[in-house]
Amino acid sequence: MSFDTVEDNASFVANQSFNFPLLCDTERKMGLAYGATEPGSNGDAKRMGVIIDPQGNVSHYWPAVKARDFPQQALQALG
């Protein structure tokens, strides 16, 4: 998820050759709900990790992650 526009995220996805779309939170509602940003903040979101289970519940939460390391952390958590 990012605060960028659909167009910006689509361009980034194409540039990085991702095989999945990125979620857009241009109004910062999800970022506020998960603690990735502060009310009234216009800056970038904090880099954090959340795994949501098939029922829509948060099963794992990391308040701070490194983008390079997080995929392995997530895979280990999912076992």
Buried (B, 14 or more C-beta within 10 A) or exposed (E): BBBBEEEBBBEEBEEEEEEEEBEBBEEBEBBBEBEBBEEEBEEEBBEBBBBEEEEEEEEBEBEEBEEEEBEEBBEEEEE
